[in-house]
Amino acid sequence: MLDRREASSSGDRVPLSDLFIGFLKVSLCGFGGGVVWASRVVVEQRQWMGEQEFAETLTLCQLMPGPNIVGITVCVGAKLRGAIGAVSAVAGFILLPWTVGLAVGGVVLQYAEIAVLRNILGGLSASAAGLLIGTGLRLLTPHRSRRTALLFAGLAFAGMAFTRLPLPIVLLALAPISIAVAGRESARIR
């Protein structure tokens, strides 16, 4: 896995078409936000990043304004091919799915009062929530041996799920504390 990533950074450039098609797949399969499929395509299938690097990229994108998945798309494209890679990845992520989404959205809005359609959308949203929880657990995997990382993940989850605090407030509250704790841990190890 490392060999492929090292090769792609040292000369074997990822084709722009691969970025376009990879993120087109993420967008077409990624109901509920796409982070699940982005992880699957970027880490597992294409091996453009490792789990740790993807988790760090996702963390960075959560701190920036805008949708996380678009930030991930830009970061992966830029890492692999620079600005043109970012444009290619974003085009794959947005172009065709945006068109399909507008068409389907228009039909759904026109027939929104039909109970069967509401039930289908309710089932899809529950499935998307399950996929998002699964991705969160997968992103936590590299940190499973670090108790403090698990503690802060649990606190962040509780802060959002049970107290219904918005993500920026949870991040602002937990980030300084977690950074201080991580600093103390690394100082103690040295």
Disulfide bonds with the S-S distance in Angstrom:
none
